[in-house]
Amino acid sequence: MSTGGGAPKGVAEGVLSAVRPDQQPGDGRYPVAWLHITAPGRGAIPAATSACACGRDRSAVGHRKVHDLIADHTAHRELCPLRIPQEGRAAA
């Protein structure tokens, strides 16, 4: 017996099946470097990792070393070859 048309079974009623365009289009920026810090609580020893798409990968354990790694990660932003415009690229 025919059900008389309509949507094929298996598709929930009221659910859109088409893919919608991204509601928040990107602005051309993308992440290059990541700083991950874990500080589990009082009395615990903090740890941190700093990674960059240029291949830089560092880690630290302990309060002083984590603070030093944070400063190093911040300084790397100014020195990273992926963030510094290349002469040939800037001239083009």
Helices and strands as residue ranges (DSSP letters): E 33-38, E 47-52, E 57-61, H 63-79, H 87-91
